[in-house]
Amino acid sequence: MWADLIPSWLTHLTGISATKIVLANGTAELALALLLALNIFTPIVAGLLALHLATIVIDLGLNSVGIRDIGLMVSLAALTLLAWDESGVRG
């Protein structure tokens, strides 16, 4: 199911099957989520995940997955700003 959401240009560009791209994406998201849960590099990780979700929303459009990802993206953007402020990097 998820492999159907991978754009064909990505599989042609990389030469990697859609299933392998989904597995690699899931592994990367799990690793980054673990970093968030352990509060390691929180502003950077949350920002990267927000940008990643933005690319997914741009590619998928406003379907059920895209709408869900917009909510997650906004939450991660807020976490980025809050964690950035608490880390003392700004001001």
N, C-alpha and C positions, 0 to 999 in steps of 0.2 A: 504494500500500500504506500508506504513512505517513499519508496524508490520511484513511484510514479510522479512525485512532486519535484524531483530533480530535473532541472532544465536540460534539454538535449544539448545545448551549446556547451554546457559544463562537461558532460561526458565526452563530447567530441574534442574539446580543448585539452582535457587532461588525459584522455585515453583510459580512464578508470571507469569501471561499471558503476551504475547508479547505486546498486546495493552496497558496494564498498565505500562509496562516498557517504551514504547514510550511516554506515557503521563508524567511519572515521569521524564524522560530525558528532555522532552520539558520544563517542569516546572523548572527544575534545570538550564537549559540553559537560559531561560528567566530571572530568578533571577540573574544569573551571568552577563548576558548582561546588566541588569539594574545597577548593581554595576559598570560595566565598563563605562556606559553612565554617571553615577554620579561621576566618577573618585574616587571611593572608593576602596582601596586595589588593585589598577590597576595592579601592577606587579604580585601579587599573583594570582589574578583572571584570567588575561591573560595567565599566565603560566599553570594554571589548565585547562583552556579551550583548550590550545594548546596540552597538554598531552591527554585530552579527545578525541580531533580530531585525534590524532596520533593512538589511539587505534581503532577508527572507520576505519581509512584508512588501518590499518594492517588487520582488520577483513574483510573489504569489498573488498580490492584489488583495482585495477585500472579500475574501471568502472566510469560512469558519476558522481556518488555521491562521490566516492573516489577522483577523480581528483578535484572536487569542494572543498572538504574538505582539500586537500593538500594546495590549495591556501589560504584558511582560516587559516590553521594551521601555515603556514609561516608568514602570516600577524600578527597573535597573538603572535608568537615567537618574531617578530620584536618589537611589542608593549611591550612585556615583557621586552626586553632588554632596550628599550628607557625609559620606565617608571621606571625601576630599576635604571638606570643611573641618571634620573632626581630627583628621591626621595632621592638621597644622600646616599643611603645604601652602594654603592660601592665607595671607594676612597674618 
